Structure formats: C-alpha cells, structure tokens
Amino acid sequence: MSSVSSTPTPTAQFPTSRAVEEIVRIPIPHDELSRLTASVASSGDKGEAIVFGHGLWSNLELKKSLDWLDTVLQAVTSTNIKRWNGLFVTPNAAGKEKPDDWIVTQGNKALMLFEEALAIEAGKRRIEHLGTWNMSIQSNKYDGVHLDMKGNLVKAMMVMNWLNLIEH
C-alpha cells in the first residue's frame, strides 16, 4: 500500500516541496522504492530533510525495522541528492485501550525497548532520532494506539523544531 503526494509550496525564505511515501513492509516492492527515489532525486542541489515515521507494522521487530530502514537509506543515497538530514520518529506509547492480545509485543515495555534500540541504531546510521514514547505516555489514545489531535500536534511541533535546527 503506497500513496504519493508532491506539492510545491513556496515559503518566505525558501522554496520547498514535500513528498509523502508510505512504505510499510519489508521486503519493499520495487515500484515503491522507485517512487521514493524519484521523489528524493528531484531535489538537485538543495538540501533535503527526510522524516522516517515508523508505526507498528513491524510488530516492533528490530531486525525487520532495521532491514526496512537500511533499504530505504540505500534508495535515498543512490540518488543525486547531495545534502540531506534524516529524522527517525518511533511510535508513541500504548494507551489503556490497547487490546490485551498486543500488550506483550506492542505494550509500553516493548515500545520503550524498541525506541531505545532504534535510537542507538539510527545514530550509527547518522540519522537523528525522535522518541515519542515519553511525550505520549499520558496522552489520550482513543483506541489504545493512535494519539488524539493534541498529541499529534505536539509531534508535529517537535518535527518543526527539528527542521528549524537544520542548517539551510
């Protein structure tokens, strides 16, 4: 399942464009990797900021997630992109409505361990990490998994702050 949207959006200081690629499995199908490289390759000389959002699709299996990340990173670095920064965002905390069937593999202890391990692995790959477990542990999650609008707004503000720190 993949969706793509690319819309040029001028800003006061920098012309920007954005692309969204939804790649939620490993091995990654060839057509999804092709769309990703086409999105990134169009940047030319300007720097790029790439946010790698990771949900629960891998059931928090570290090897599966790292295989995914390494495949995506290989696709990004195979393009003509000259300068880029990456941010890996790990899943938020589980809520009290999380179904009991998932507590062992996707409960808060598993999420904390996954976030900690991914922070280390992202650093090895020279990607910054944004863990969201701590900021979301007391947030409302209407189904035990997904944050409410306020929680997602906090995540978005954290990403915007990271973008602001990148040298232009």
C-alpha positions as CSV (number, residue, x, y, z in Angstrom):
1,M,0.0,0.0,0.0
2,S,1.6,3.3,-1.1
3,S,0.5,6.8,-1.5
4,V,2.3,9.7,-3.0
5,S,1.7,13.4,-2.9
6,S,4.1,16.0,-4.0
7,T,3.1,19.7,-3.9
8,P,5.5,22.6,-4.3
9,T,4.8,25.2,-1.6
10,P,6.7,28.4,-1.6
11,T,7.7,29.9,1.8
12,A,9.0,33.4,2.7
13,Q,12.7,32.3,2.8
14,F,13.0,29.0,0.8
15,P,11.1,27.3,-1.9
16,T,10.0,24.0,-0.6
17,S,8.4,20.8,-1.9
18,R,7.2,17.8,0.0
19,A,6.6,14.2,-0.9
20,V,4.9,11.6,1.3
21,E,5.8,7.9,0.7
22,E,4.0,5.2,2.7
23,I,6.2,2.1,2.8
24,V,5.0,-0.3,5.4
25,R,6.6,-3.6,4.7
26,I,9.8,-5.4,4.0
27,P,10.8,-6.6,1.5
28,I,9.8,-3.3,-0.1
29,P,8.2,-3.7,-3.5
30,H,10.3,-2.4,-6.4
31,D,7.6,0.1,-7.5
32,E,7.5,1.7,-4.0
33,L,11.3,2.1,-4.0
34,S,11.2,3.6,-7.5
35,R,8.6,6.2,-6.3
36,L,10.8,7.0,-3.3
37,T,14.0,7.5,-5.4
38,A,12.1,9.7,-7.9
39,S,10.8,11.8,-5.0
40,V,14.2,12.3,-3.5
41,A,16.2,12.6,-6.8
42,S,14.2,15.7,-7.9
43,S,15.9,17.8,-5.1
44,G,19.1,18.5,-7.1
45,D,21.5,20.8,-5.2
46,K,19.3,21.9,-2.4
47,G,19.4,20.1,1.0
48,E,16.7,17.7,2.0
49,A,15.1,16.8,5.3
50,I,13.7,13.3,5.4
51,V,11.5,12.2,8.2
52,F,11.2,8.4,8.7
53,G,8.0,7.8,10.6
54,H,7.7,4.3,12.0
55,G,4.5,2.7,13.2
56,L,3.6,-0.7,14.5
57,W,3.6,-2.5,11.1
58,S,6.8,-4.5,12.0
59,N,5.3,-5.6,15.3
60,L,8.4,-3.8,16.8
61,E,10.7,-6.4,15.5
62,L,14.1,-4.6,15.5
63,K,15.7,-6.7,12.7
64,K,12.7,-6.2,10.4
65,S,12.6,-2.4,11.1
66,L,16.4,-2.1,10.5
67,D,16.2,-4.0,7.3
68,W,13.4,-1.6,6.2
69,L,15.5,1.4,7.3
70,D,18.6,0.2,5.5
71,T,16.7,-0.5,2.3
72,V,15.1,3.0,2.4
73,L,18.5,4.6,3.2
74,Q,20.1,2.7,0.3
75,A,17.4,4.1,-2.0
76,V,17.9,7.6,-0.7
77,T,21.7,7.6,-1.0
78,S,21.5,6.0,-4.5
79,T,20.0,9.3,-5.9
80,N,21.7,12.5,-6.9
81,I,20.8,14.1,-3.5
82,K,23.9,15.9,-2.3
83,R,23.0,17.0,1.2
84,W,20.3,15.6,3.5
85,N,19.3,15.2,7.1
86,G,17.2,12.4,8.5
87,L,15.0,12.1,11.5
88,F,13.6,8.7,12.6
89,V,10.4,9.0,14.6
90,T,9.4,6.0,16.7
91,P,5.9,5.1,17.8
92,N,4.1,6.7,20.7
93,A,3.2,4.9,24.0
94,A,0.3,2.5,24.2
95,G,-2.9,3.6,25.8
96,K,-5.1,1.8,28.3
97,E,-7.5,0.8,25.5
98,K,-4.7,-1.2,23.8
99,P,-6.1,-4.7,23.2
100,D,-4.6,-7.3,25.7
101,D,-3.6,-9.5,22.7
102,W,-0.9,-6.9,21.8
103,I,0.4,-5.9,25.3
104,V,3.4,-8.3,25.2
105,T,4.6,-7.4,21.7
106,Q,3.4,-3.8,21.4
107,G,2.8,-2.7,25.0
108,N,4.7,0.1,26.8
109,K,7.7,-2.0,27.8
110,A,8.2,-3.3,24.3
111,L,7.8,0.2,22.9
112,M,10.4,1.6,25.3
113,L,12.9,-1.1,24.5
114,F,12.2,-0.6,20.7
115,E,12.7,3.2,21.0
116,E,15.9,2.8,22.9
117,A,17.4,0.3,20.5
118,L,16.3,2.3,17.4
119,A,17.9,5.5,18.9
120,I,21.2,3.7,19.0
121,E,20.8,2.2,15.5
122,A,19.7,5.5,14.0
123,G,22.8,7.1,15.5
124,K,25.0,4.5,13.9
125,R,23.4,5.4,10.6
126,R,23.9,9.2,11.2
127,I,20.2,9.8,11.5
128,E,18.7,11.7,14.3
129,H,16.0,10.1,16.5
130,L,12.8,11.5,17.9
131,G,11.4,9.1,20.5
132,T,7.7,9.9,21.3
133,W,7.0,7.3,24.0
134,N,7.7,9.7,26.9
135,M,5.8,12.7,25.4
136,S,2.8,10.5,24.7
137,I,2.5,8.2,27.8
138,Q,-0.1,10.4,29.4
139,S,-1.8,11.5,26.1
140,N,-5.3,10.4,25.1
141,K,-5.3,7.5,22.7
142,Y,-8.9,6.8,21.7
143,D,-8.1,3.2,20.7
144,G,-5.0,2.5,22.7
145,V,-2.8,3.2,19.7
146,H,-3.4,6.5,18.0
147,L,-2.9,9.9,19.5
148,D,-5.6,12.5,19.6
149,M,-5.3,15.8,17.7
150,K,-3.4,17.4,20.6
151,G,-0.8,14.6,20.8
152,N,-0.3,14.7,17.0
153,L,0.1,18.5,17.2
154,V,2.9,18.1,19.8
155,K,4.6,15.5,17.5
156,A,4.3,17.9,14.5
157,M,5.7,20.8,16.6
158,M,8.7,18.6,17.6
159,V,9.4,17.8,13.9
160,M,9.1,21.5,13.0
161,N,11.6,22.4,15.8
162,W,14.0,19.8,14.4
163,L,13.6,21.3,10.9
164,N,14.3,24.7,12.3
165,L,17.7,23.4,13.7
166,I,18.9,22.2,10.3
167,E,21.4,24.4,8.6
168,H,20.0,25.7,5.4
